[in-house]
């Protein structure tokens, strides 16, 4: 009996992970906890244990392309604008995505060194995954504030489409549905409702001013700051609720499995076993390399936007959609890596986070950046102030049906079925195509 008890105790630290022992899963189910919905996961990738992580090779390749593009600009008298734009985009994206991975890796190594809880480290890493969008937008604002705004909102629709498409490929139960992670079905549903309401209110206000005799037809800096403050406040409360739910869930697991201090330490060791032990100097160096890489990558992408909008006279909506799609590639890579490890709940959490974080973190930061640029740097920019144009109104109004549909489909038993996925995909594709076809005419 003692041997059996010792065997069980040695495996409870892995509760909720893919290799959870059957008797541990049964013990959790008896207490009302679904082991398949736990938010515990392993940080990092096994490949990162190699001598040179893949993201460093990608960064080196991107920097090589960057030097090559500088040489081409220096020695070729009149290179093709399409060639230059493509070169700037590819180079910037490779460097930017690699820089994002480096920043995430540095955060994971820092968390491993201090033995932070997995949900704290995971949340910070997920927030850092929005680095490409933030950097791209920061460099785009001086080029075209309107395009920067469109990128931030279009990214919400892109990530919503990715979320719905990914849901289609998840393993389903006999009813053709997949059980969603608890954070998505609780705080996530609430923040979707809030995001849809904010989009509807802003869109209706803009539409009302446009259709009346009011003299106000654009956003002032104060307007942008106020809206940003509201969105960031909602995001702060959302993070607090999310972290509280994570902590409560983990406390229940530890209590129901009677984990000892040694078990808890072992559980954290399992979470960080794919993370390379690093010194503070190494971690600081990674942060520095990531920041420099993000700066270079963002600058290259801003050059691409300048060529597309100013020289080639490309529709700003289409330019923004291209940039939004590629700027989110790092999040899509994380999604694929989690799916490949069969961590479906974590993959879905990343996909869903791509919606909520862009809405309540990237968008308000964009509005703040535009407000600062408008007030202190270049108030005479032709794109400023942001007008209550048809495209901007449509971008905000469409958030309501998008978020409403998504939250409604998540409410029923907290699941997504194949039909639900098809419905969401159809709606999101319709909205994106409509914006790309008609939205740019009114910018």
Secondary structure per residue as TSV (DSSP state, phi and psi in degrees):
chain	resnum	aa	ss	phi	psi
A	1	X	-	360.0	-40.6
A	2	X	H	-64.6	-37.5
A	3	X	H	-65.8	-40.7
A	4	X	H	-64.7	-43.0
A	5	X	H	-62.3	-39.0
A	6	X	H	-67.4	-37.4
A	7	X	H	-65.2	-41.7
A	8	X	H	-66.0	-42.1
A	9	X	H	-64.5	-31.8
A	10	X	H	-72.4	-13.9
A	11	X	H	-111.2	-6.5
A	12	X	G	-70.2	-20.3
A	13	X	G	-64.2	-23.6
A	14	X	G	-93.4	13.5
A	15	X	T	-57.5	128.4
A	16	X	T	92.9	-13.3
A	17	X	S	-87.0	164.5
A	18	X	T	-56.9	-29.1
A	19	X	T	-96.9	26.8
A	20	X	-	-62.4	133.2
A	21	X	-	-67.7	144.4
A	22	X	H	-55.2	-40.6
A	23	X	H	-69.4	-27.7
A	24	X	H	-72.0	-42.2
A	25	X	H	-62.2	-40.3
A	26	X	H	-64.5	-39.9
A	27	X	H	-62.7	-38.8
A	28	X	H	-68.8	-41.5
A	29	X	H	-64.1	-33.8
A	30	X	H	-64.8	-26.0
A	31	X	T	-96.0	7.1
A	32	X	T	88.2	13.0
A	33	X	-	-105.7	125.4
A	34	X	-	-86.3	112.4
A	35	X	G	-63.8	-23.2
A	36	X	G	-76.7	-11.8
A	37	X	G	-107.4	4.7
A	38	X	-	-69.2	150.1
A	39	X	-	-95.2	9.3
A	40	X	-	-77.4	142.2
A	41	X	-	-159.2	165.0
A	42	X	-	-91.2	130.8
A	43	X	-	-83.3	152.5
A	44	X	S	79.5	176.4
A	45	X	-	-123.0	150.0
A	46	X	G	-58.9	-34.7
A	47	X	G	-63.9	-22.4
A	48	X	G	-73.0	-8.0
A	49	X	G	-80.3	-6.9
A	50	X	S	-72.6	169.9
A	51	X	S	-60.3	-49.2
A	52	X	S	-118.2	113.1
A	53	X	-	-60.6	148.4
A	54	X	H	-58.0	-33.4
A	55	X	H	-67.0	-26.6
A	56	X	H	-70.0	-37.8
A	57	X	H	-63.8	-39.9
A	58	X	H	-66.0	-36.9
A	59	X	H	-65.0	-43.4
A	60	X	H	-61.3	-42.7
A	61	X	H	-62.8	-42.9
A	62	X	H	-64.1	-41.9
A	63	X	H	-66.2	-33.6
A	64	X	H	-63.2	-44.0
A	65	X	H	-63.0	-36.5
A	66	X	H	-62.8	-46.2
A	67	X	H	-62.7	-40.6
A	68	X	H	-62.1	-42.0
A	69	X	H	-65.6	-35.0
A	70	X	H	-64.4	-40.8
A	71	X	H	-65.9	-39.7
A	72	X	H	-63.7	-44.7
A	73	X	H	-64.2	-29.7
A	74	X	H	-79.0	-39.4
A	75	X	H	-107.1	-18.3
A	76	X	-	-91.8	129.8
A	77	X	S	-70.8	-48.0
A	78	X	S	-138.4	73.1
A	79	X	-	-69.9	154.5
A	80	X	-	-60.1	137.5
A	81	X	H	-64.9	-37.1
A	82	X	H	-65.1	-39.1
A	83	X	H	-64.1	-45.8
A	84	X	H	-62.0	-44.3
A	85	X	H	-61.8	-45.6
A	86	X	H	-62.6	-41.1
A	87	X	H	-63.4	-44.1
A	88	X	H	-63.5	-42.5
A	89	X	H	-65.7	-50.2
A	90	X	H	-62.5	-47.0
A	91	X	H	-61.2	-47.2
A	92	X	H	-62.7	-41.2
A	93	X	H	-68.5	-42.0
A	94	X	H	-60.6	-46.5
A	95	X	H	-66.9	-42.7
A	96	X	H	-66.7	-43.4
A	97	X	H	-66.7	-40.7
A	98	X	H	-63.2	-40.9
A	99	X	H	-63.0	-39.0
A	100	X	H	-62.3	-44.7
A	101	X	H	-62.6	-37.2
A	102	X	H	-65.3	-42.8
A	103	X	H	-64.4	-40.4
A	104	X	H	-64.9	-43.5
A	105	X	H	-62.3	-40.8
A	106	X	H	-62.6	-40.1
A	107	X	H	-64.5	-42.7
A	108	X	H	-64.4	-39.9
A	109	X	H	-66.8	-38.4
A	110	X	H	-64.7	-42.6
A	111	X	H	-63.6	-40.1
A	112	X	H	-65.4	-37.2
A	113	X	H	-66.2	-37.5
A	114	X	H	-94.9	-0.8
A	115	X	T	55.6	47.8
A	116	X	-	-67.3	157.1
A	117	X	-	-62.3	149.9
A	118	X	H	-60.4	-34.2
A	119	X	H	-72.8	-31.7
A	120	X	H	-66.7	-48.8
A	121	X	H	-63.8	-42.2
A	122	X	H	-64.2	-39.8
A	123	X	H	-65.8	-43.5
A	124	X	H	-63.7	-42.5
A	125	X	H	-63.7	-37.9
A	126	X	H	-68.1	-38.1
A	127	X	H	-65.7	-40.1
A	128	X	H	-66.8	-21.2
A	129	X	T	-67.2	-12.9
A	130	X	T	-86.5	3.3
A	131	X	H	-52.4	-46.3
A	132	X	H	-56.2	-45.1
A	133	X	H	-61.4	-44.9
A	134	X	H	-64.3	-42.7
A	135	X	H	-67.4	-45.6
A	136	X	H	-57.7	-46.3
A	137	X	H	-65.6	-39.3
A	138	X	H	-60.6	-37.7
A	139	X	H	-81.7	-23.9
A	140	X	H	-79.3	-29.7
A	141	X	H	-52.8	-47.0
A	142	X	H	-65.6	-27.8
A	143	X	H	-75.4	-51.3
A	144	X	-	-157.9	99.3
A	145	X	H	-56.7	-35.3
A	146	X	H	-62.7	-44.9
A	147	X	H	-63.1	-39.2
A	148	X	H	-60.3	-44.1
A	149	X	H	-63.3	-44.7
A	150	X	H	-63.1	-39.7
A	151	X	H	-58.2	-46.1
A	152	X	H	-63.1	-38.1
A	153	X	H	-80.4	-41.1
A	154	X	H	-60.4	-35.0
A	155	X	H	-59.7	-33.2
A	156	X	H	-62.0	-44.3
A	157	X	H	-68.1	-40.9
A	158	X	H	-58.8	-46.9
A	159	X	H	-69.2	-30.9
A	160	X	H	-65.4	-40.3
A	161	X	H	-65.3	-42.4
A	162	X	H	-61.5	-42.0
A	163	X	H	-61.1	-44.4
A	164	X	H	-70.4	-40.2
A	165	X	H	-65.7	-41.5
A	166	X	H	-64.6	-35.9
A	167	X	H	-58.0	-30.6
A	168	X	H	-66.0	-30.6
A	169	X	T	-93.8	2.9
A	170	X	S	-75.1	150.1
A	171	X	-	-65.2	133.2
A	172	X	-	-108.2	160.1
A	173	X	-	-86.8	-168.5
A	174	X	T	-64.8	-24.6
A	175	X	T	-89.3	5.6
A	176	X	S	73.9	30.0
A	177	X	E	-128.3	162.7
A	178	X	E	-126.1	131.8
A	179	X	E	-74.1	123.6
A	180	X	-	-81.2	152.8
A	181	X	-	-61.7	149.3
A	182	X	H	-58.6	-44.5
A	183	X	H	-57.4	-32.8
A	184	X	I	-71.9	-40.9
A	185	X	I	-78.9	-17.6
A	186	X	I	-99.8	-87.6
A	187	X	I	-64.2	-31.6
A	188	X	I	-63.5	-43.5
A	189	X	H	-63.2	-39.2
A	190	X	H	-64.8	-41.7
A	191	X	H	-73.3	-26.3
A	192	X	H	-65.2	-43.5
A	193	X	H	-61.6	-43.5
A	194	X	H	-63.4	-41.4
A	195	X	H	-65.3	-41.8
A	196	X	H	-63.2	-40.1
A	197	X	H	-65.8	-41.7
A	198	X	H	-63.0	-43.9
A	199	X	H	-61.6	-42.0
A	200	X	H	-64.9	-44.9
A	201	X	H	-62.3	-47.8
A	202	X	H	-63.3	-43.3
A	203	X	H	-63.4	-42.6
A	204	X	H	-67.3	-39.1
A	205	X	H	-62.3	-46.2
A	206	X	H	-62.2	-42.1
A	207	X	H	-65.1	-39.4
A	208	X	H	-63.9	-46.4
A	209	X	H	-62.2	-37.2
A	210	X	H	-68.0	-33.4
A	211	X	H	-94.6	1.2
A	212	X	S	-113.0	-177.2
A	213	X	S	-88.0	11.5
A	214	X	-	-65.3	147.2
A	215	X	S	-81.7	-17.1
A	216	X	-	-76.5	122.6
A	217	X	-	-135.8	14.2
A	218	X	B	-157.4	168.5
A	219	X	-	-85.6	129.1
A	220	X	-	-84.4	169.2
A	221	X	H	-61.0	-39.0
A	222	X	H	-63.9	-40.0
A	223	X	H	-58.5	-47.2
A	224	X	H	-64.5	-40.8
A	225	X	H	-65.2	-42.0
A	226	X	H	-62.8	-47.6
A	227	X	H	-61.6	-41.5
A	228	X	H	-61.4	-42.3
A	229	X	H	-61.7	-42.4
A	230	X	H	-62.8	-47.5
A	231	X	H	-64.8	-42.9
A	232	X	H	-67.5	-33.7
A	233	X	H	-64.1	-43.3
A	234	X	H	-61.7	-42.0
A	235	X	H	-64.0	-40.0
A	236	X	H	-62.1	-44.5
A	237	X	H	-66.1	-38.5
A	238	X	H	-60.9	-44.5
A	239	X	H	-62.9	-41.1
A	240	X	H	-62.0	-44.9
A	241	X	H	-64.9	-39.8
A	242	X	H	-62.8	-47.9
A	243	X	H	-65.4	-37.4
A	244	X	H	-64.2	-41.9
A	245	X	H	-64.6	-41.4
A	246	X	H	-60.5	-46.9
A	247	X	H	-63.7	-40.6
A	248	X	H	-64.2	-42.8
A	249	X	H	-61.2	-46.4
A	250	X	H	-65.8	-37.9
A	251	X	H	-63.5	-39.1
A	252	X	H	-66.3	-39.3
A	253	X	H	-63.5	-46.7
A	254	X	H	-64.0	-38.9
A	255	X	H	-70.2	-45.6
A	256	X	H	-69.6	-26.9
A	257	X	T	-97.1	3.2
A	258	X	T	51.4	51.3
A	259	X	-	-71.2	135.4
A	260	X	-	-86.0	174.4
A	261	X	H	-59.4	-37.2
A	262	X	H	-65.9	-39.7
A	263	X	H	-63.8	-41.1
A	264	X	H	-64.6	-42.2
A	265	X	H	-62.8	-41.4
A	266	X	H	-64.6	-36.8
A	267	X	H	-62.3	-42.8
A	268	X	H	-67.6	-35.7
A	269	X	H	-62.3	-38.7
A	270	X	H	-65.3	-41.4
A	271	X	H	-60.3	-38.4
A	272	X	T	-104.1	15.0
A	273	X	T	-68.9	-18.6
A	274	X	T	-93.1	3.8
A	275	X	S	-97.8	129.7
A	276	X	-	-72.0	125.3
A	277	X	-	-58.5	127.4
A	278	X	-	-133.7	149.8
A	279	X	-	-79.8	166.5
A	280	X	H	-63.7	-33.1
A	281	X	H	-64.3	-42.5
A	282	X	H	-64.4	-43.6
A	283	X	H	-63.0	-43.8
A	284	X	H	-62.8	-39.7
A	285	X	H	-63.9	-40.1
A	286	X	H	-63.6	-43.2
A	287	X	H	-60.5	-42.0
A	288	X	H	-65.0	-45.5
A	289	X	H	-62.6	-41.0
A	290	X	H	-62.7	-41.8
A	291	X	H	-67.0	-44.8
A	292	X	H	-63.8	-43.1
A	293	X	H	-62.1	-40.8
A	294	X	H	-63.1	-38.3
A	295	X	H	-64.2	-46.9
A	296	X	H	-65.5	-45.4
A	297	X	H	-62.4	-42.6
A	298	X	H	-64.2	-38.2
A	299	X	H	-65.1	-39.8
A	300	X	H	-63.4	-41.4
A	301	X	H	-69.7	-34.3
A	302	X	H	-65.5	-34.4
A	303	X	H	-63.6	-40.5
A	304	X	H	-59.8	-45.5
A	305	X	H	-63.7	-39.7
A	306	X	H	-63.4	-41.0
A	307	X	I	-66.0	-44.8
A	308	X	I	-63.6	-44.6
A	309	X	I	-83.9	-47.5
A	310	X	I	-83.8	-46.0
A	311	X	I	-88.1	-44.8
A	312	X	S	-93.2	-7.3
A	313	X	-	55.5	42.0
A	314	X	-	-80.0	144.7
A	315	X	-	-50.1	122.5
A	316	X	H	-57.8	-32.7
A	317	X	H	-64.8	-44.9
A	318	X	H	-65.6	-40.4
A	319	X	H	-60.8	-44.2
A	320	X	H	-64.0	-38.8
A	321	X	H	-65.4	-39.6
A	322	X	H	-62.9	-47.9
A	323	X	H	-65.5	-40.8
A	324	X	H	-63.6	-39.8
A	325	X	H	-63.9	-48.9
A	326	X	H	-76.1	-30.6
A	327	X	H	-65.5	-25.7
A	328	X	T	-89.0	7.5
A	329	X	H	-61.5	-34.7
A	330	X	H	-62.2	-39.4
A	331	X	H	-67.7	-36.2
A	332	X	H	-68.8	-32.5
A	333	X	H	-65.5	-44.6
A	334	X	H	-60.9	-39.7
A	335	X	H	-60.2	-47.1
A	336	X	H	-65.8	-41.2
A	337	X	H	-62.8	-41.4
A	338	X	H	-66.4	-40.6
A	339	X	H	-64.6	-39.0
A	340	X	H	-63.5	-31.0
A	341	X	T	-86.2	6.2
A	342	X	T	63.2	26.4
A	343	X	-	-95.2	72.7
A	344	X	H	-66.4	-37.7
A	345	X	H	-63.9	-40.2
A	346	X	H	-68.9	-40.4
A	347	X	H	-61.2	-42.5
A	348	X	H	-66.7	-38.0
A	349	X	H	-62.6	-39.0
A	350	X	H	-66.4	-42.6
A	351	X	H	-64.2	-42.5
A	352	X	H	-69.2	-38.5
A	353	X	H	-61.3	-29.4
A	354	X	H	-63.3	-24.2
A	355	X	H	-83.0	-54.2
A	356	X	H	-69.0	-39.1
A	357	X	H	-70.4	-35.6
A	358	X	I	-68.7	-40.3
A	359	X	I	-66.7	-43.2
A	360	X	I	-109.4	1.3
A	361	X	I	-126.9	-55.2
A	362	X	I	-68.5	-46.3
A	363	X	H	-61.0	-49.7
A	364	X	H	-64.3	-34.2
A	365	X	H	-65.2	-35.8
A	366	X	H	-63.5	-46.8
A	367	X	H	-63.3	-38.9
A	368	X	H	-63.7	-44.0
A	369	X	H	-61.7	-41.2
A	370	X	H	-65.4	-40.2
A	371	X	H	-63.1	-43.3
A	372	X	H	-65.8	-44.4
A	373	X	I	-63.3	-39.4
A	374	X	I	-68.7	-35.8
A	375	X	I	-83.6	-37.8
A	376	X	I	-117.4	-17.6
A	377	X	I	-113.1	-55.3
A	378	X	-	-148.1	71.6
A	379	X	T	-65.3	-15.5
A	380	X	T	-91.8	7.7
A	381	X	-	-57.6	137.1
A	382	X	T	-60.5	-21.9
A	383	X	T	-85.3	-7.3
A	384	X	-	-109.4	147.7
A	385	X	S	-72.9	165.0
A	386	X	-	-62.8	122.6
A	387	X	B	-87.8	159.7
A	388	X	-	-83.0	59.7
A	389	X	-	-79.1	166.8
A	390	X	H	-59.9	-44.0
A	391	X	H	-63.8	-43.0
A	392	X	H	-65.5	-38.1
A	393	X	H	-64.7	-45.2
A	394	X	H	-62.5	-41.5
A	395	X	H	-58.2	-41.0
A	396	X	H	-81.0	-40.3
A	397	X	H	-63.6	-36.1
A	398	X	H	-68.1	-15.1
A	399	X	H	-64.3	-33.5
A	400	X	H	-65.8	-54.7
A	401	X	H	-62.9	-32.3
A	402	X	H	-64.0	-54.0
A	403	X	H	-70.7	-35.6
A	404	X	H	-63.7	-45.9
A	405	X	H	-62.0	-44.4
A	406	X	H	-64.0	-44.9
A	407	X	H	-67.7	-36.4
A	408	X	H	-64.9	-40.8
A	409	X	H	-70.8	-26.8
A	410	X	H	-79.7	-20.8
A	411	X	H	-70.3	-38.4
A	412	X	G	-73.0	103.2
A	413	X	G	58.1	16.6
A	414	X	G	55.1	42.5
A	415	X	E	-131.7	163.2
A	416	X	E	-125.0	122.5
A	417	X	E	-99.1	174.1
A	418	X	H	-61.9	-40.4
A	419	X	H	-63.9	-41.3
A	420	X	H	-58.5	-42.6
A	421	X	H	-63.6	-42.3
A	422	X	H	-63.6	-41.2
A	423	X	H	-61.3	-49.2
A	424	X	H	-62.7	-43.5
A	425	X	H	-61.3	-42.7
A	426	X	H	-61.9	-43.4
A	427	X	H	-64.6	-46.7
A	428	X	H	-66.5	-40.2
A	429	X	H	-64.1	-39.6
A	430	X	H	-61.9	-45.2
A	431	X	H	-63.9	-44.4
A	432	X	H	-66.5	-43.8
A	433	X	H	-63.9	-40.2
A	434	X	H	-63.5	-42.9
A	435	X	H	-65.5	-43.5
A	436	X	H	-65.8	-33.2
A	437	X	H	-82.6	-42.6
A	438	X	H	-116.0	-22.7
A	439	X	G	-63.7	-37.6
A	440	X	G	-68.7	-17.9
A	441	X	G	-69.2	-21.2
A	442	X	G	-107.7	7.0
A	443	X	-	-72.3	360.0
